[in-house]
Amino acid sequence: MENAQKVWSVQQLQTLDRSNPYSIGSFVFNSSGEIYCIDEVLDIWEDLQDEELFYSVNWESELWSESGIQIPSVYAEH
C-alpha cells in the first residue's frame, strides 16, 4: 500500500497516529496483507511485534480489519 510507514514500536505507532490529521482512516497491515485497526494492534502488540508492520491510511476504499471492524475511508467521512 502506498505511503505506508514501517512500525517499529508502540510509541512510534501512537505518535504516527496522533500526528496524523486523517487518523480516522488509519490502520496497520503486515507483510501477509492482514489488516488491523490501531486499537487492535495496541491490544495485541506482543503477538504482532515480531512481524513486519506498516502504518497507512484508508483514503477511499471499503476496508475491514481481520476481526471485522470497518476502517473508515477518509474521503467518505469528510
C-alpha positions as MATLAB code, in Angstrom:
seq = 'MENAQKVWSVQQLQTLDRSNPYSIGSFVFNSSGEIYCIDEVLDIWEDLQDEELFYSVNWESELWSESGIQIPSVYAEH';
ca = [
       0.000    0.000    0.000;
       1.350    3.364   -0.952;
       2.806    5.805    1.558;
       2.948    3.156    4.277;
       5.399    3.679    7.120;
       7.133    0.806    8.876;
       6.127    0.456   12.516;
       8.943   -0.278   14.959;
       7.271    0.247   18.351;
       4.027    1.026   20.154;
       5.323    4.525   20.911;
       6.102    5.192   17.257;
       2.661    3.914   16.216;
       0.954    6.161   18.761;
       3.000    9.162   17.585;
       2.201    8.463   13.931;
      -1.494    8.173   14.692;
      -1.696   11.242   16.970;
       0.139   13.437   14.468;
      -1.974   12.301   11.517;
      -4.911   14.631   10.740;
      -6.507   11.723    8.835;
      -6.207    9.159   11.627;
      -9.928    8.373   11.328;
      -8.919    6.068    8.462;
      -5.608    4.809    9.813;
      -4.764    1.133   10.048;
      -1.829   -1.256   10.286;
      -1.093   -4.148    7.948;
       1.558   -6.835    7.955;
       3.640   -8.331    5.163;
       0.997  -11.073    4.721;
      -1.643   -8.435    3.974;
      -3.570   -8.843    7.224;
      -5.226   -5.569    8.286;
      -5.700   -4.299   11.837;
      -7.223   -1.151   13.307;
      -4.886    0.809   15.576;
      -6.590   -0.276   18.808;
      -6.255   -3.936   17.822;
      -2.523   -3.541   17.276;
      -2.106   -1.817   20.624;
      -4.061   -4.620   22.337;
      -2.113   -7.487   20.734;
       1.297   -5.858   20.239;
       3.121   -8.795   21.883;
       1.634  -11.162   19.301;
       2.474   -8.899   16.355;
       5.792   -7.312   17.334;
       7.908   -9.902   15.502;
       6.089   -9.264   12.211;
       6.797   -6.528    9.692;
       4.075   -3.970   10.392;
       3.167   -0.895    8.355;
       1.008    2.133    9.176;
      -1.220    3.528    6.447;
      -4.432    5.459    5.800;
      -7.545    4.227    4.007;
      -8.274    7.061    1.597;
     -11.254    5.804   -0.364;
     -11.833    2.039   -0.323;
     -14.065   -0.250    1.688;
     -11.669   -1.827    4.154;
     -12.176   -4.257    7.039;
      -9.807   -5.459    9.742;
      -9.115   -9.133   10.376;
     -11.644   -9.066   13.233;
     -14.392   -7.464   11.130;
     -14.016   -3.816   12.175;
     -14.575   -1.378    9.314;
     -11.702    1.036    8.673;
     -13.429    4.265    7.537;
     -12.464    5.869    4.257;
     -11.099    9.375    4.855;
     -12.756   10.787    1.735;
     -16.141    9.254    2.599;
     -16.003   10.631    6.170;
     -15.059   14.243    5.301;
];
